[in-house]
């Protein structure tokens, strides 16, 4: 069976598929993918590549609010992008990102993600640009500075000053 792409909301994926995606993410991130990371992937759209019935690649886009330039922007936040080690270098990551970027461009003010060092060249080659300005999270007691985050954005309709401040909504686990 050839590899195939499915794009579906979390609510439309059965427990078996979700378990296979979680297992892929656990393996791909070498045990550094926790329950909070998994929670961040849920509630939006998933792009899943299967090969021979097995889940070999995944990425999700969920809505988050980012504050920038005096506005609360609807961001298509990309989470949980991974390819099984046995299926790398076959274009599966590109297939996943193309599907997610279509959603971002069609439904959000901008796309955003926090990249790993290893993934930065991949995202930048696709047109994602690094955020150069200061970042923060809007915590329960006010803004919390988050220096050193590798935040990248996929510009959309919203005007952006890449050197200006950017703040994300609060969440458990990794803030970005």
PyMOL commands that set and color helices and strands:
alter all, ss='L'
color gray80, all
select helices_A, chain A and resi 10-12+15-28+35-41+85-87+92-107+120-125
alter helices_A, ss='H'
color red, helices_A
select strands_A, chain A and resi 4-9+45-51+54-68+71-83+110-114+129-130+135-139+142-145+151-154+166-169
alter strands_A, ss='S'
color yellow, strands_A
deselect
rebuild
show_as cartoon
